[in-house]
Amino acid sequence: MSTSAPLPSSPYVAPTDELLLALDVAGLDQLLTLESFAHVDRDTVASVISEFAKLAADVIAPSDRVSDVVGAHYDASTRRVTTPPEFHKAYARYVDGEWGSLPVEMAHGGGGFPSVVTAALQEMFATANISLALNPVLTQGAIEALLQWGTEEQRALYLAKLMTGAWSGTMNLTEPQAGSDLGEIHTMATPRPDGTWAITGTKIFITWGEHDLTDNIIHLVLARTPDAAPGTKGLSLFLVPKVLVNPDGSLGEPNALYAQSIEHKMGIHGSPTCVMQFENATGFLIGPLHAGMKGMFTMMNAARLAIGIQGPAIAERAYQHAYDYAVTREQGRAPGASTTSPIIAHPDVQRMLLLMSTTTIAARCLIFTATANKDRAIHSDGADHERAQQLVDLLTPVAKAWSTDRGVEAASLGIQIFGGMGFIEETGIAQRWRDARIAPIYEGTNGIQAIDLVFRKIPRDNGQWVQELATEIRETLARATEGTLTDDATYVRHALEHLEDTTSWMIDAVSSHGDDALAGATGYLELFGNVVAGWLMIKRALRARELGLADVARYEQESHFFAVEVVTKCGGLVTMIMAGAARLGALRLPA
Ligand SMILES: Cc1cc2nc3c(=O)[nH]c(=O)nc-3n(C[C@H](O)[C@H](O)[C@H](O)COP(=O)(O)OP(=O)(O)OC[C@H]3O[C@@H](n4cnc5c(N)ncnc54)[C@H](O)[C@@H]3O)c2cc1C
């Protein structure tokens, strides 16, 4: 990273109409009929989105290039991390607006909005500056963990400050020997006579583990208590503040913890990724002893959807940047042109731009659909609750992995559209790819998401929830009876049949020949994502027509492009998945 003055960030215009339409596709209207959201209507949601869009475009987005070129800095003598002044300005505006409290229930002093509305804001924040956006993502996870597992006293002490963003939260899972396998966590929590715990250990890769934006940082730490069972069953969750908080809420003594260093990374330079040392730090148990994974899963599931959003978020910025370049850069003659054409006129450049824009839209609809089900699961009961809970569980790994993989692809296409200039840092498009590349890795790698989908999610009730989803998809397809949507429905119907066949095959493989299921899990997740995305693109086109949106043909054309370009690939995926572990065969490398 150079310290020379950075060039301006590429402009960002938040796609507010698209965000609202994606919320519609996800079922915003039905959500707002629930009692918990009686005080929210569509107009309020629209004005919240448009208000945040201004903040994102005018205040946050200009800090994005500084994030890449200057980034966060660590001072070994003080063990402090500093962030650029532009971050302070943008973050202060976020705190002043109390945006963080929007999804928290009104009983706890929040705005009581559906979290899917927050997902729209999270997308805009991440498109504007992904590094800075990570800070509130983790804080939001800490809030959810406290709401679900904290005591009254803990909520009273920490919640309000976390909600406004006056304090931030972190998630401390990873250790040098414990990445995907959290059962290897060594950090110890030893009980003290006063009921607190002494936390000792080293955590690595902790996002925003230390920084200068807030005067306290609330770490949620997974640790092992003495005599606990080995593996994940022996883990408990602890709240470990950077600065201890007095009973009246004022700040007390610094806790015995610090950042030992920050990582030098290929992207998200503005997000400090810290090695954290806990040296007999004072911790407070959150939730029951040895139920740490449950508490952490509350955070992780929230964070998985929020990280999924980074896919369309980065893709959107890359698309806007690449589009601006493609209309100004002239090269060659497009078919039928008599003079030099802007590169956007070339069919292959059109293809790349459309692939970027349609996968962005589809990924957005997918994540919002998963998040709307989460809202429904929390705010309804009985059969409605059960159905929504199963669907969000099923869709979360797909939303996280499919969307972040598409984000990397879109960022790469953005570079391709810039040609040689895409490889030159001056244009700023390379930042998109470097920033996007982490999303398939953190919050559980995409490979681990695929294994979760195949081994934990689809076998539930013998595949019943995939069938429930398939029924819902078929209901939409039955309504797609006009124009190109009819063809799109045919493509998605075929792909859905492939998904049903491979699901049965997978469930069988999980119980009888797990190797095959493991070898095909990533392909299966891609197939699953393609089908759901194709469905949502059709649903979006139908919704645009119901709403009487101008230029309704555009939504249908986008659905058609996506169905032809992406959904039709599902057949090839089936062949690959069902080839099982045998296709690794003799090529299998020695362990
Ligand atoms: C920038 C950044 C920020 C991060 N922020 C945080 C944070 O805030 N808090 C936190 O706790 N952690 C954080 N992490 C850690 C992150 O979640 C882990 O890096 C991630 O979970 C993968 O763990 P690992 O790096 O040890 O990779 P490994 O677990 O070593 O995996 C390496 C490869 O092997 C594969 N693999 C591993 N196990 C299996 C298996 N059983 N089956 C099939 N494939 C497998 C993986 O998919 C991957 O491709 C962050 C990491 C980075 C780089």
The ligand as an SDF file (V2000), in Angstrom:
LIG
                    3D

 53 58  0  0  0  0  0  0  0  0999 V2000
   -9.8800  -10.9380    6.2650 C   0  0  0  0  0  0  0  0  0  0  0  0
  -10.3890  -11.9810    7.1980 C   0  0  0  0  0  0  0  0  0  0  0  0
  -11.3080  -11.6410    8.1800 C   0  0  0  0  0  0  0  0  0  0  0  0
  -11.7690  -12.5960    9.0890 C   0  0  0  0  0  0  0  0  0  0  0  0
  -12.6020  -12.2240   10.1110 N   0  0  0  0  0  0  0  0  0  0  0  0
  -12.8440  -13.1210   11.1110 C   0  0  0  0  0  0  0  0  0  0  0  0
  -13.5060  -12.7130   12.3210 C   0  0  0  0  0  0  0  0  0  0  0  0
  -13.9300  -11.5610   12.4720 O   0  0  0  0  0  0  0  0  0  0  0  0
  -13.6590  -13.6220   13.3120 N   0  0  0  0  0  0  0  0  0  0  0  0
  -13.2180  -14.9040   13.2010 C   0  0  0  0  0  0  0  0  0  0  0  0
  -13.3670  -15.6690   14.1420 O   0  0  0  0  0  0  0  0  0  0  0  0
  -12.5920  -15.3360   12.0610 N   0  0  0  0  0  0  0  0  0  0  0  0
  -12.3970  -14.4700   11.0330 C   0  0  0  0  0  0  0  0  0  0  0  0
  -11.7440  -14.8840    9.9000 N   0  0  0  0  0  0  0  0  0  0  0  0
  -11.3480  -16.2750    9.7760 C   0  0  0  0  0  0  0  0  0  0  0  0
  -12.1490  -17.0170    8.7180 C   0  0  0  0  0  0  0  0  0  0  0  0
  -13.4740  -17.2220    9.1430 O   0  0  0  0  0  0  0  0  0  0  0  0
  -11.3890  -18.3090    8.3930 C   0  0  0  0  0  0  0  0  0  0  0  0
  -10.2260  -17.9170    7.6680 O   0  0  0  0  0  0  0  0  0  0  0  0
  -12.2160  -19.2960    7.6130 C   0  0  0  0  0  0  0  0  0  0  0  0
  -13.2510  -19.8080    8.4180 O   0  0  0  0  0  0  0  0  0  0  0  0
  -11.3780  -20.4580    7.0890 C   0  0  0  0  0  0  0  0  0  0  0  0
  -10.5570  -20.9850    8.0640 O   0  0  0  0  0  0  0  0  0  0  0  0
   -8.9970  -21.1730    7.7500 P   0  0  0  0  0  0  0  0  0  0  0  0
   -8.4750  -19.8960    7.2370 O   0  0  0  0  0  0  0  0  0  0  0  0
   -8.3390  -21.7680    8.9220 O   0  0  0  0  0  0  0  0  0  0  0  0
   -8.9640  -22.1940    6.5450 O   0  0  0  0  0  0  0  0  0  0  0  0
   -8.9230  -23.7810    6.6670 P   0  0  0  0  0  0  0  0  0  0  0  0
   -9.9620  -24.2380    7.6240 O   0  0  0  0  0  0  0  0  0  0  0  0
   -7.5300  -24.2190    6.8820 O   0  0  0  0  0  0  0  0  0  0  0  0
   -9.3910  -24.2100    5.1980 O   0  0  0  0  0  0  0  0  0  0  0  0
   -8.5110  -24.2150    4.0840 C   0  0  0  0  0  0  0  0  0  0  0  0
   -9.2430  -24.8700    2.9030 C   0  0  0  0  0  0  0  0  0  0  0  0
   -9.6140  -26.2160    3.2340 O   0  0  0  0  0  0  0  0  0  0  0  0
  -11.0100  -26.3910    3.1090 C   0  0  0  0  0  0  0  0  0  0  0  0
  -11.4900  -27.2380    4.1950 N   0  0  0  0  0  0  0  0  0  0  0  0
  -11.2210  -27.1380    5.5150 C   0  0  0  0  0  0  0  0  0  0  0  0
  -11.8750  -28.0740    6.2020 N   0  0  0  0  0  0  0  0  0  0  0  0
  -12.5810  -28.7980    5.3020 C   0  0  0  0  0  0  0  0  0  0  0  0
  -13.4700  -29.9070    5.3910 C   0  0  0  0  0  0  0  0  0  0  0  0
  -13.7880  -30.4690    6.5650 N   0  0  0  0  0  0  0  0  0  0  0  0
  -14.0110  -30.3700    4.2560 N   0  0  0  0  0  0  0  0  0  0  0  0
  -13.7310  -29.8150    3.0680 C   0  0  0  0  0  0  0  0  0  0  0  0
  -12.9060  -28.7560    2.9160 N   0  0  0  0  0  0  0  0  0  0  0  0
  -12.3380  -28.2620    4.0250 C   0  0  0  0  0  0  0  0  0  0  0  0
  -11.6170  -24.9880    3.1930 C   0  0  0  0  0  0  0  0  0  0  0  0
  -12.8710  -24.9090    2.5280 O   0  0  0  0  0  0  0  0  0  0  0  0
  -10.5360  -24.1450    2.5240 C   0  0  0  0  0  0  0  0  0  0  0  0
  -10.7060  -24.1780    1.1310 O   0  0  0  0  0  0  0  0  0  0  0  0
  -11.3220  -13.9430    8.9550 C   0  0  0  0  0  0  0  0  0  0  0  0
  -10.4260  -14.2900    7.9470 C   0  0  0  0  0  0  0  0  0  0  0  0
   -9.9430  -13.3280    7.0880 C   0  0  0  0  0  0  0  0  0  0  0  0
   -8.9140  -13.7260    6.0500 C   0  0  0  0  0  0  0  0  0  0  0  0
  1  2  1  0
  2  3  1  0
  2 52  2  0
  3  4  2  0
  4  5  1  0
  4 50  1  0
  5  6  2  0
  6  7  1  0
  6 13  1  0
  7  8  2  0
  7  9  1  0
  9 10  1  0
 10 11  2  0
 10 12  1  0
 12 13  2  0
 13 14  1  0
 14 15  1  0
 14 50  1  0
 15 16  1  0
 16 17  1  0
 16 18  1  0
 18 19  1  0
 18 20  1  0
 20 21  1  0
 20 22  1  0
 22 23  1  0
 23 24  1  0
 24 25  2  0
 24 26  1  0
 24 27  1  0
 27 28  1  0
 28 29  2  0
 28 30  1  0
 28 31  1  0
 31 32  1  0
 32 33  1  0
 33 34  1  0
 33 48  1  0
 34 35  1  0
 35 36  1  0
 35 46  1  0
 36 37  1  0
 36 45  1  0
 37 38  2  0
 38 39  1  0
 39 40  1  0
 39 45  2  0
 40 41  1  0
 40 42  2  0
 42 43  1  0
 43 44  2  0
 44 45  1  0
 46 47  1  0
 46 48  1  0
 48 49  1  0
 50 51  2  0
 51 52  1  0
 52 53  1  0
M  END
$$$$
